[in-house]
Amino acid sequence: MDWFPLLNSLRIALISTVLVFFSGIAAAYYISKLPRLVKGCLDVALTLPLVLPPTVIGFLLLKILGPRRMVGSWLLEMFDVKLTMQWWSAIFATAVVVFPLMYRTARGAFESFDENLAYAGRTLGLTDTYVFWHIRMAECRQGILAGTVLTFARGLGEYGATSMVSGYMPGKTATISTTVYQLWQTGQDGLAGRWVLVNLGISFIVLLAVNLLERKQERGKKSGRRSRT
């Protein structure tokens, strides 16, 4: 059993999660400070990939990154870099698909944050950077971690957009999802079933971790209420 699809899926999901972690948190933090109308418009735009079919996202990416499109052709001519049909091409697609998960989770965590803690930190002379990382992120860490784990899990199982942007090449661009589809297409149901079991096992572990984080967050909220009373 060739384990390349698993390793490739893991690295694509991991890199995409890292990219989306910082960009999603930054977007959630700064957009939350904007006027309501602007915030609403940006929120719709950034959440749109959550409801669009993944194949539509893949199609739009091909229109931007394809070798005959403006961005893709420029990079191909200037640096001889082809943005599609590479293993790392799936990172672009996966990051776009999973970004709304991280963004909405971070936004929800920030909205539940008690701003009085930030004000208290500033009155003590703490910088905004210190307040953000050591107070705001510390208070929101459980929600942020849960969103990060969900983002990773979604990226690990992404198929539609990645199959259009990176295709299926054994040992080069194959992922778990594309491998299952190709094995089923060629009548290798037994081997496809093994990969399904691998994916189910990883998904079970990820969801278990999310549930544990959510329970820990609920216990933290309850203990905080008790300490206030």
N, C-alpha and C positions, 0 to 999 in steps of 0.2 A: 504493500500500500504506500503510494507516494504521498509524503506528508507536506509537499510544497504548497498545496492550496491552503492548508491550515496556517503555515508559517507566513504565507503571503497575506492572508486575511488578517492575521494578528498584527502584522506590521502596518498594513494600511489603516486598520481601525485605530491602532495606537497613535500613529502620526496624525491622523485626522482629529482624534480626540484632543491631542495636545494643542493643535492649531485652533480648534473650536473652543477649547477651554479658555484661553486668553482672549480671543476675539469676542466670544459670547459674553464673558463677564464684563469686558470693557464696553461693549454695546449696551448691555443691560444697565450698567451703572450710569453712563453718560446720557442715554436716552431718557432714563427716568427723571432727569433734571430738566428736560425740555418742556415747553408749553404743551398743553393737552392735545391740541390739534396736530402739531408736528409729531408729537410722540405717538399719536394714534396712527398717522400715516406711515411712519417708519416701522411701527410695530407690525402693521399689516404686511408691509413689503418684506420684512425679515422673517416673518412667520409663514409666508407663502409656500416655500418649499415643503412645509409640513403637510400641506393638503394637495399639492401637485403630484400627479403620478411620476414615479422615478424615471420612467422612460421619457417623459416630457422634459425633465431636468437634463437628462442625458442628451436629448436632441438639442436643447438650447446651448449646452456646453460645446457640443460638436460645431455649432454655428459660430462659436467664439474661438475655440481652440483648435479647430480642424486645420490641416496643413494648407488648405486653400482659402482660409478665412484670414481676416486682418491680423489678429494677434498671433495665430498659429503660423501663418506664412512668414510674418516678420521675424519671429524667433527662429524659424527654420532657415531662412536666408542669412540672418546675421550671425547666429550661433550654432547652426546645424543641430538644433534641438527640436525634436518632434514631441508635441504635447499629448498626442493620442496614441493608443495601442502600445503603451508602455505599462509596466506594473505600477509605476507611481502616478500614472494618469488617473487611476482609480481614487487617488487621494483627493483630487479636485472634486470629483463627483460625490464621494462620501462626505467630504467636509460640507458641501452645500446641502446635502440631504439631512445631516445630523445637526447642523447649526441651530435650527429653531428649538431643538430639545434643550440644548445648553442655554440658549438665550432666555427661553421662557422660564426654565428652572431658576436661573440666576436672578431674573427679574422678580419672580415670586419671593425668593429668599430675601432680596434687598427690600422689597415692599413691606415685608413683615419685620424688618429691622427697626429697633427702637432708636430713633434719631437723637434722642436725649443722650445716649451713650457717646455719639460722635461729638455733640456739642460740649459735653463734659471733657472729652479728651482735648478739644481745641482750647478750652479755657485753661487747661493745664500746660499749654504751650506746645502740644504735640502737633507735628506737621500733618497735612492731609494724607500724605503717603503712608505715614505711620498709622494713622487712624484707620485708613482703608484696609491695610494688610493685617494689622494686629488687633483691631477692634471689630470692624465691620465683617471682614472675612472670617474672623474667629467665631463670631456669633452666628454667621450663616453657613458655617462649614458643612454641617450635616446635609442641608439641602443642596449645596454645591456638589458635594461628593456623590449624592444620589443621582443628580443630573449628569455628572461625569460618567458614572457607571452605566446609566441608561444610554448615554451617547455612544460609549464604547460598544455596548451590546448591539445597538442599532447599526453602527458602522460595520460590525463583524458580519451581520447578516444582509448587508446591502447587495442588491442584485441588478435592478433595472438600469439605473444610471451608470453603474460601473461596467456592466456588460456592453453598453453602447460606446463608452469612452475608451475602455481598455481591451474589450473583446475577450476571447478565450484562446489562450495559447498555453498548452501544457508545459510546465516548468518555467514559464515566463510571466504570464498575467493571470493564470488560473487562480480563482478563489474557491472557497467552499461552496458558495451559492452557484457559481457558474459551472463548477465541477459536477454538482448534483444534477443540474439541468442537462449537461452534455452526456453524462452517464445514463440518464433516463432516456435521452433521445436515441442513444445507441443500444438500448435494450439491456444495459448492465444494472439491473435493478438491485441486485445484491450489494454491489459496491456502492451504489448510490445510497442504499439504506444505511450502510456503515457511516457515510459522511453525515447523513441526517442524524444518526445517533450522536456523533461527535458534536454537531451543532446544538442538539437538544441538551447534551450534558453541559456545554459551556453556557448556554442560555439559562439553564436551571441554576447554575452557580452564581451567575450575574444577578438574576432576579432575587435569589436568596440574600445576596449582599445588599441589594437595594432595600429589601424588607427589614433587614437588620439595622441599616442606617436610619430608616424611617422610624423604627421603634425607639432607637436611641435618641432621635430628635424629639419624639413625643415625650420621652422620659425627662429629657432636658428641659422642655417647656413646662412640664408639670412641677419639677423641682424648683424652677425659677419662680413660678407663681406662688409656691409654698413659702419660699424665702422672702418674697415681697410682703406676704400676709403675716 
